Amino acid sequence: MSSRFWSPLVQRLTPYTPGEQPHISQLIKLNTNENPYGPSPKVLEAIQAELSAALRLYPDPEAQRLKQAIADYYGLTPAQVFTGNGSDEVLAFAFQALFQPSAPVLFPDITYSFYPVYCGLYGLPAVTVPLAEDFTIQVADYLRLNGGIIFANPNAPTGCLLEVAELTELLERNRDSVVVVDEAYIDFGGESAIPLVARYPNLLVVQTLSKARSLAGLRVGFAVGHAGLIEALGRVKNSFNSYPLDRLAIVGAVAAFEDHAYFAQTRQAVMASRAELALALAQLGFAVLPSAANFVFARHPQHDAATLAAALREQRVIVRHFHQPRISQFLRITVGAPTQNAALLAALAQILGEG
């Protein structure tokens, strides 16, 4: 009865399922790729300073201070920058503004599961492109008729990286549709494609401050590209919600980009912990994919992944398990603080010993 008044579109939708956010005390939460280190102290200072009677006023609808900070950081102009409520909203605008319904949108068969959701929501045909046996993206597989191409780099949930040289090859050979590169995890070991936007007017690079800059709670994302692409995103935004970022998010994000030292320190700490975690998992018998993200993707040849995830949960450790056929035996494990990683490894050693 509750669906009686739903539109046909809503009836057809299969919504995105986010990672669990459980409310359990003393939980080691390694399932949603949140940064184990808090945001820069300068971010907290900036937000505190903004907590005033000025909150009665609307924020800058164009978030010009933030656009300028991003432009300064990457050597761009503000006209090449778009901002939004997390990268998910920015991606949604890109699907609406830049992908063409006359040919299928292409994305990997194993990637961020919001992509097919957006195609369904906006009525875009889609074709999934299988990853190689080693779970890497093969550029040659995308050289076909398309209404747009999108993939995460590093990919999620695998963590595998497509090198800039390979992306450049794709852009050279795919000039008639937009290529969106979702760089949510790029700061944990990859080279950003942002320098390529000057050469390729069909390239849009999307990033978030949720991961490497520890601001998942503020929901700040942005896109970088040719001014024409950015204008298209703005046309969609201003037909939907002309005030996407609030005053606290703007000042916090600006401060995050200005604190270079804290950013470098925490991302290096995560990368060092990732290497240690991958090695320790291998010593427990896991096969671990090469990761350039703040998580590892691992499977144990003698133990079922769903069973391991359930056993870890009993020990108050939560990791992410996916039910897709090709990856159903993998666990995606967020790189936590050293104490969290140690607790995870101790729990796994106990579970595997019991097996």
C-alpha positions as CSV (number, residue, x, y, z in Angstrom):
1,M,0.0,0.0,0.0
2,S,2.9,2.4,0.8
3,S,4.1,2.2,-2.9
4,R,0.6,2.9,-4.3
5,F,1.5,6.5,-5.1
6,W,5.0,6.0,-6.4
7,S,5.9,7.0,-9.9
8,P,6.9,4.4,-12.5
9,L,10.5,5.7,-12.2
10,V,10.6,5.1,-8.4
11,Q,9.1,1.7,-8.9
12,R,12.1,0.8,-11.1
13,L,14.8,2.2,-8.9
14,T,17.3,0.1,-7.0
15,P,18.8,2.7,-4.5
16,Y,22.5,2.7,-3.5
17,T,23.2,1.0,-0.2
18,P,25.8,2.9,1.9
19,G,28.2,1.3,4.3
20,E,26.7,0.5,7.7
21,Q,27.0,3.1,10.4
22,P,26.3,1.1,13.5
23,H,25.7,2.5,16.9
24,I,27.7,0.0,19.0
25,S,30.0,1.0,21.8
26,Q,33.7,0.2,21.6
27,L,33.4,-0.8,18.0
28,I,36.4,-1.0,15.6
29,K,34.8,0.4,12.5
30,L,36.7,-0.5,9.3
31,N,33.9,-0.6,6.8
32,T,33.4,2.8,5.3
33,N,36.9,4.1,4.5
34,E,36.7,7.0,7.0
35,N,40.1,8.6,7.9
36,P,41.4,7.4,11.3
37,Y,42.8,10.8,11.9
38,G,40.7,13.9,12.6
39,P,40.6,17.0,10.5
40,S,43.2,19.6,10.7
41,P,43.1,21.7,13.9
42,K,42.9,24.7,11.5
43,V,39.6,23.3,10.2
44,L,38.1,23.2,13.6
45,E,39.3,26.7,14.4
46,A,37.8,28.1,11.1
47,I,34.4,26.4,11.9
48,Q,34.5,27.7,15.4
49,A,35.1,31.2,14.2
50,E,32.2,30.9,11.8
51,L,29.7,30.0,14.6
52,S,28.2,33.4,15.0
53,A,25.1,35.3,14.2
54,A,26.2,35.2,10.6
55,L,24.6,31.8,10.4
56,R,21.3,33.6,9.9
57,L,22.6,34.6,6.4
58,Y,22.7,32.4,3.4
59,P,26.1,31.2,2.3
60,D,27.8,32.3,-0.9
61,P,25.9,30.3,-3.5
62,E,29.1,29.9,-5.6
63,A,31.4,29.2,-2.7
64,Q,34.0,31.5,-4.3
65,R,36.5,31.3,-1.4
66,L,36.6,27.5,-1.7
67,K,36.8,27.6,-5.5
68,Q,39.7,30.0,-5.2
69,A,41.4,27.8,-2.6
70,I,41.1,24.7,-4.9
71,A,42.2,26.7,-7.9
72,D,45.3,28.0,-6.1
73,Y,46.1,24.5,-4.8
74,Y,46.0,22.9,-8.3
75,G,47.2,25.9,-10.4
76,L,43.8,26.5,-12.0
77,T,41.3,29.3,-12.3
78,P,38.0,29.3,-10.3
79,A,36.1,28.9,-13.6
80,Q,37.5,25.4,-13.8
81,V,36.2,24.4,-10.4
82,F,32.8,23.2,-9.3
83,T,31.8,22.5,-5.7
84,G,29.0,20.4,-4.1
85,N,27.7,18.5,-1.2
86,G,30.2,15.6,-1.3
87,S,31.4,14.0,-4.5
88,D,28.2,12.0,-4.7
89,E,26.2,15.1,-5.5
90,V,28.8,16.3,-7.9
91,L,28.7,13.0,-9.7
92,A,24.9,13.2,-9.9
93,F,25.2,16.5,-11.6
94,A,27.8,15.1,-14.0
95,F,25.4,12.3,-15.0
96,Q,22.6,14.8,-15.6
97,A,24.7,17.4,-17.4
98,L,27.3,15.6,-19.4
99,F,26.4,12.0,-20.3
100,Q,24.4,11.5,-23.4
101,P,21.4,9.1,-23.7
102,S,22.1,8.2,-27.3
103,A,24.8,5.7,-26.4
104,P,25.5,3.7,-23.3
105,V,27.5,5.1,-20.4
106,L,30.5,2.8,-19.7
107,F,31.9,1.9,-16.3
108,P,33.6,-1.2,-14.8
109,D,31.6,-4.2,-13.7
110,I,33.3,-3.9,-10.3
111,T,33.3,-0.2,-9.1
112,Y,31.5,2.3,-7.1
113,S,27.9,1.1,-7.0
114,F,26.3,4.6,-7.3
115,Y,27.1,4.7,-11.0
116,P,24.3,2.2,-12.1
117,V,22.0,3.9,-9.6
118,Y,22.5,7.3,-11.3
119,C,22.0,5.7,-14.7
120,G,18.7,4.3,-13.6
121,L,17.6,7.6,-11.9
122,Y,18.4,9.7,-15.0
123,G,17.3,7.2,-17.7
124,L,20.7,6.6,-19.1
125,P,21.6,3.4,-20.9
126,A,24.7,1.7,-19.4
127,V,27.1,-1.1,-20.2
128,T,29.5,-2.5,-17.6
129,V,33.0,-3.3,-18.8
130,P,34.6,-6.3,-17.1
131,L,37.8,-5.7,-15.2
132,A,40.8,-7.9,-16.2
133,E,41.5,-11.0,-14.2
134,D,43.8,-9.1,-11.9
135,F,41.0,-6.5,-11.3
136,T,42.6,-3.7,-13.3
137,I,41.0,-1.4,-15.8
138,Q,42.0,-2.1,-19.4
139,V,41.8,1.1,-21.6
140,A,41.3,-0.9,-24.8
141,D,38.0,-2.2,-23.5
142,Y,36.5,1.3,-23.4
143,L,37.3,2.2,-27.0
144,R,33.8,1.8,-28.3
145,L,30.7,3.9,-28.9
146,N,29.6,5.5,-25.7
147,G,27.6,8.3,-24.2
148,G,30.3,8.9,-21.5
149,I,32.8,7.0,-19.5
150,I,33.2,6.9,-15.7
151,F,35.4,5.0,-13.3
152,A,37.0,5.5,-9.9
153,N,40.7,5.8,-9.8
154,P,42.0,4.2,-7.6
155,N,39.0,1.9,-8.2
156,A,36.7,1.0,-5.4
157,P,36.4,-1.5,-3.8
158,T,39.5,-3.0,-5.3
159,G,42.0,-0.2,-4.6
160,C,43.7,-0.8,-8.0
161,L,45.2,2.2,-9.8
162,L,45.1,3.2,-13.4
163,E,48.3,5.1,-14.2
164,V,48.1,8.6,-15.8
165,A,49.8,7.3,-19.0
166,E,47.0,4.9,-19.5
167,L,44.4,7.5,-18.8
168,T,46.0,9.8,-21.3
169,E,45.8,7.0,-23.9
170,L,42.1,6.7,-23.3
171,L,41.6,10.5,-23.6
172,E,43.6,10.6,-26.8
173,R,41.4,7.9,-28.3
174,N,38.0,9.0,-26.9
175,R,37.5,12.6,-27.7
176,D,33.8,12.7,-28.5
177,S,32.3,12.0,-25.1
178,V,33.0,13.0,-21.5
179,V,35.4,11.0,-19.4
180,V,34.7,11.4,-15.6
181,V,37.5,10.2,-13.3
182,D,36.3,9.8,-9.7
183,E,39.4,10.4,-7.6
184,A,37.9,9.9,-4.1
185,Y,41.1,8.0,-3.0
186,I,43.8,9.5,-5.2
187,D,45.7,11.2,-2.4
188,F,46.6,7.9,-0.9
189,G,49.2,6.9,-3.5
190,G,48.1,7.9,-7.0
191,E,48.8,10.7,-9.4
192,S,45.9,13.0,-10.0
193,A,44.5,13.5,-13.6
194,I,43.9,17.2,-12.8
195,P,46.9,18.4,-14.8
196,L,45.3,16.8,-17.9
197,V,42.2,19.0,-17.9
198,A,44.1,21.8,-19.7
199,R,44.8,19.4,-22.6
200,Y,41.5,17.5,-22.8
201,P,38.2,19.5,-22.8
202,N,36.2,16.3,-22.3
203,L,37.9,15.3,-19.0
204,L,36.1,15.9,-15.6
205,V,38.0,15.0,-12.4
206,V,35.9,14.6,-9.3
207,Q,37.3,14.6,-5.8
208,T,36.1,14.7,-2.2
209,L,37.3,16.0,1.1
210,S,35.8,13.1,3.0
211,K,38.8,10.7,2.8
212,A,42.3,12.2,2.7
213,R,41.2,15.5,4.4
214,S,39.1,13.8,7.1
215,L,35.9,15.8,6.4
216,A,33.3,13.1,5.7
217,G,31.0,14.8,8.2
218,L,31.0,18.1,6.3
219,R,30.1,16.6,2.9
220,V,32.3,18.6,0.5
221,G,33.2,17.5,-3.0
222,F,34.4,19.2,-6.1
223,A,35.0,18.8,-9.8
224,V,37.7,20.2,-12.0
225,G,37.5,20.5,-15.8
226,H,37.2,22.8,-18.8
227,A,35.1,25.8,-18.1
228,G,32.5,24.6,-20.4
229,L,32.0,21.4,-18.4
230,I,31.9,23.4,-15.2
231,E,29.2,25.7,-16.6
232,A,27.1,22.7,-17.5
233,L,27.3,21.4,-13.9
234,G,26.3,24.9,-12.7
235,R,23.3,24.9,-14.9
236,V,22.0,21.7,-13.3
237,K,22.9,22.9,-9.8
238,N,21.1,26.2,-10.2
239,S,18.0,24.4,-11.5
240,F,17.9,22.3,-8.4
241,N,19.6,24.0,-5.4
242,S,21.5,27.2,-5.7
243,Y,23.0,26.9,-2.2
244,P,24.8,23.5,-2.1
245,L,27.4,24.2,0.6
246,D,26.7,25.8,3.9
247,R,28.9,28.4,5.6
248,L,30.7,25.9,7.9
249,A,31.5,23.6,5.1
250,I,33.0,26.4,3.0
251,V,35.3,27.7,5.7
252,G,36.3,24.3,6.9
253,A,37.2,23.1,3.4
254,V,39.2,26.2,2.7
255,A,41.2,25.7,5.9
256,A,41.8,22.0,5.0
257,F,43.4,23.0,1.7
258,E,45.5,25.7,3.4
259,D,47.0,23.3,6.0
260,H,49.5,21.5,3.7
261,A,51.6,20.1,6.5
262,Y,48.8,18.3,8.3
263,F,47.5,16.9,5.1
264,A,51.0,15.5,4.2
265,Q,51.5,14.1,7.7
266,T,48.2,12.2,7.9
267,R,48.1,10.8,4.4
268,Q,51.7,9.5,4.9
269,A,50.6,7.9,8.1
270,V,47.7,6.2,6.4
271,M,49.9,4.9,3.6
272,A,52.5,3.6,6.0
273,S,49.8,1.8,8.0
274,R,48.4,0.4,4.7
275,A,51.7,-1.2,3.8
276,E,52.0,-2.7,7.3
277,L,48.5,-4.0,7.2
278,A,48.8,-5.6,3.8
279,L,52.0,-7.4,4.9
280,A,50.5,-8.6,8.1
281,L,47.4,-9.9,6.2
282,A,49.6,-11.7,3.8
283,Q,51.4,-13.4,6.7
284,L,48.0,-14.6,7.9
285,G,47.5,-16.2,4.5
286,F,45.4,-13.6,2.7
287,A,45.9,-12.6,-0.9
288,V,45.9,-8.8,-0.9
289,L,45.4,-6.7,-4.1
290,P,47.8,-3.8,-4.6
291,S,46.1,-0.7,-3.2
292,A,46.5,3.0,-3.7
293,A,43.6,3.8,-1.5
294,N,43.0,4.0,2.2
295,F,41.7,0.4,2.3
296,V,42.9,-3.0,1.3
297,F,40.9,-5.7,-0.6
298,A,41.8,-9.1,0.5
299,R,40.7,-12.7,0.4
300,H,41.7,-15.9,2.2
301,P,41.9,-19.0,0.1
302,Q,40.8,-21.3,2.9
303,H,38.1,-19.2,4.5
304,D,34.8,-17.9,3.3
305,A,34.7,-14.1,3.3
306,A,31.1,-13.7,4.6
307,T,31.9,-16.1,7.5
308,L,35.1,-14.1,8.3
309,A,33.1,-10.8,8.3
310,A,30.5,-12.3,10.6
311,A,33.2,-13.7,13.0
312,L,34.9,-10.3,13.1
313,R,31.6,-8.6,13.9
314,E,31.2,-10.9,16.9
315,Q,34.6,-9.5,18.1
316,R,33.3,-5.9,17.5
317,V,35.3,-5.4,14.3
318,I,33.3,-4.4,11.2
319,V,34.7,-4.7,7.7
320,R,32.9,-4.5,4.3
321,H,31.8,-7.6,2.5
322,F,30.2,-7.5,-1.0
323,H,27.9,-10.2,-2.5
324,Q,28.8,-9.6,-6.2
325,P,29.9,-12.9,-7.8
326,R,33.5,-11.9,-8.8
327,I,34.3,-10.4,-5.4
328,S,32.2,-12.3,-2.9
329,Q,35.3,-13.9,-1.4
330,F,37.0,-10.5,-0.7
331,L,36.8,-8.3,2.3
332,R,37.4,-4.5,2.0
333,I,39.2,-3.4,5.1
334,T,39.6,0.3,5.9
335,V,43.1,1.3,7.0
336,G,42.6,2.3,10.6
337,A,44.8,3.8,13.3
338,P,47.7,1.5,14.3
339,T,45.7,0.3,17.4
340,Q,42.7,-0.4,15.3
341,N,44.7,-2.4,12.7
342,A,46.4,-4.3,15.5
343,A,43.0,-5.3,17.0
344,L,41.8,-6.4,13.6
345,L,44.8,-8.6,13.0
346,A,44.6,-10.1,16.5
347,A,40.9,-10.9,15.9
348,L,41.7,-12.5,12.5
349,A,44.5,-14.5,14.0
350,Q,42.2,-15.9,16.6
351,I,39.4,-16.6,14.1
352,L,41.8,-18.3,11.6
353,G,43.4,-20.3,14.5
354,E,40.0,-21.5,15.5
355,G,39.2,-22.6,12.0
